Structure formats: C-alpha cells, structure tokens
Amino acid sequence: MVSGWIEIKAAGPGESKDLATALLIAAGSPGVQEETVDTSAGKLVSHSLWEDETREDEDTSPVKALKAYLPAGDEAALKTVKADLGRIGWSLETSFLKDTDWSEKWKKGLKPIKVKYRGSSVIVKPTWHKLKRAPGEIMIDIDPGMAFGTGGHATTKMCLKAILRLAKGRRLPKGPSILDVGTGTGVLAIAAIKLGFKKAVGTDIDKVAVKVARKNAGLNRTKLSLTAKDLSGVPGKYDLVAANILAGELTRLSGLLKDKMKPGGFLILSGILETEKASIEAAFTAIGLEKAFSLAEKEWVALAFGKPSR
C-alpha cells in the first residue's frame, strides 16, 4: 500500500501541455491537474483536466503548470519523467505528501465534464459533485481512486464521443456488446451500458484499476464483467472494441484487437499523438480493417475502424 506521494509541479510551454501530461501519466501518475500561469496577475489559476469541452478553444496561455503525483520511493520513474520533460522544455519541482493529503488535494481538482454529439450528451462527474441531470443527458458518477480514465483527458473524451457517434448513428446492432481494453475507472464501459449496450467487458492489467472500475459500476448501477487478464485471455467477440492505451501497445496488440471484433464490428483506438497517427493507420489497415472516421483534439487523435462483414 502506498504510504506517501511525491507531488510534482511541472511548468513549461502551453503548446506542449498535452505531451507533458502524457509523459506524467506514463510515469505512473493517476492523472494530472492543470494550473494556468496568469502572468499579468503573477499567480496560478487552478483547474483540472476534468473540464467541459466548451473550454477547449480558450487555452491561449503561453505558459502552463501541471500538478501530478507519483508513489514515494519510485526514484526511477521520477528520474525518467524529469529527463523526458526536460527534452520538451519543461522543468519540475517536487515535494512529499502523506497519503491523506494527496487524497484531499486530488479531489479538489476534479470537475465534471460533458461530451456531446448531435444533441446527445454524456456527463462524467466525480461522486462528490452534485449536478441536476437534464432530460436526455446520461450522467456517470466516477470515484477515480487510484485509476486513470476519469473522462477529462482528451483521449478518454474522444472515446466517449466516438461511442456516442456509433451508438446514435445506428451503426451498431440493437443491444450491442463492447470490450473496453485498458478500462481504468470503467468510464467507457459504464457509458456504453447507459447508452443501451447489453454487454460490457472491461480488462486492465492493473488490478487496482479493475477494483476501482468494479466500484464505479456499482455506483452507477451498471453490470460489467471486469478482469485483470491479458487481452489474449479475454473470451468472445464484440460489436465494438475500444482501446485507450499507448500507441506502441496498440500496434503490438493489433492482431488481437482485430480478433476480438465481430464481422461488421467497430474498433476505437485512442492514446495516439498526432505524430503517431499515420503509423497507427498503416498498421491497422494492413491487417484488413477499414478506417471509418477520426477525431482530433489538440495533439491527440482517436481513430475508428470497421471490420468487413466477410
């Protein structure tokens, strides 16, 4: 059990904020809180990556500060992320926090987000935020615990929008099934059930994530099948497969991901930087999948592929 945390405060150019966020998460931070440097006032203005999509075009600050957390004692991860951030012009400061301090600090930074598509919307909110659901809105309560995938990061938001697009565009059969690879907090699988999917399976090699996802499924009164098995150990084929993981893992698992799709089914891939888009497209079209559409947000891309019926 983690007895303490290293709080990282990183600062650097605003245009590489998303890349810096990805590096911090890859190093092991459960998520990243953002603080805008208000140079005119000489202070930090805090908000988190749980932000409503209507704010996406307001990010014009030339300097950004990010706050992340790594388990105390993981010197290798800290050394690696410091070097990686340095290569893109970011610096960092660190301080020690007790576990209880971390929990309270993290909660203060999490806010609800809304993802919309053609009049339909999904709201993902932390359990301690109270919101009134409007008619037609789908509300998901998430307690992120120690897992990544709260809905606020661009990669997760694009997955939610892609699921909405496929579900509302009637491109899936009635009562479809979904396999959520790298489920994290379970938000994609929970959203799918609330959108009318009859079966949702989530897999994550992180056993803590599976535990958190199971708790969130209960909070939302949704039935999920969750496992910490490797993808090769997950049985069955699915109408929709969603994988929000690192691009290198997407390529490595390409054959398995295709194998988990039913004929005529769809695959959503996220966790892809714009610079990685071409190679991912090439890898998945090379194994016989057909590109259906793509989504983009700043430096991030999500890709959707279809599997021919024959």
Steps between C-alpha positions, in 0.01 A plus 500: 500500500626847414598688819588829338518692176737724314315807373644623171452858386612529138508819293560557130367622164124482457521347152658182638264467797330184370832329432622591849174361641552173312855469634385551860223242464738253332734544798224377731294801611129410535416824319616858457365827637556811293578850621511796262776749569338845506807707420311831522386429856807308605307197626375154407139441397408140575276263312532135409489292188139423592373799303194563287572475127372855450833619646717321248564805282581732793846359570718785378743540791864473386604341832342207679546330836401140562464318830541123519574232759733199512530243781778595742815297449464452124825681421538337158164633379577844636841510330352385169215750494735784596722417201203456264347832604834674469524395137179690418595811698326425829643525853367352824503535877410224747371475856385216728135443597339255737236275346211688667633835376517364144139381509362838601718697257401273212128527570508881492629499142241267344201656327215367282540481121243474223541324165243577231402361161200615294282596794599207722734547792686303763606668824777343706534640850681411822266363765541801729366747240122547501337569164141492377460282192314663212260294283690280256834531678689196618667553837796290614638519855868415529719456806843488332682351797842397373401432138537710184206571269284762667360634173672836506805416293473550125560131425206388717271780383556402136422136582173608662413713197581213263278262698221761492547542125476127430212442742289796387588457132343154501817342369483224761245220539227522763631424848868488399798378701822686584849401611683782679875434487692687770176581680652713779209637704252319276351820360473383136336170588258673739412758234433222250256323732317828563482551122319170456780243458393163641846369581814682614831334580793697638857380527802663658831343602500735802308316774441827686323639192274194484409550866422870439297421186296241693419760766398755235277245327317457829469876551332528160288185537651353188601140451853456363720195460848605615830317490873557545579241232720583204299566184587155365318345797171687446243274328246593235455748216334840523303749293727778627853487638649813660867528592628817666863406562844605377558497123781247524268256679228556240739393227625200698144386569360575154440137405332418832283811484380403152433145619270630776278682245193336355464516120344840428617627838697813588825580676577829677865582566619786719815605685652603166701816446459684169856400407404131543179511297645392164683198639195380695275538194750304291528222759125443526413535132781253425312230695179553304308759702332798333530849643154633595577845645742689722477759776763750607557722800818707512792252485280190538318283246244221526441262209200280424525194273242259365543126441357375171197273539668234287 
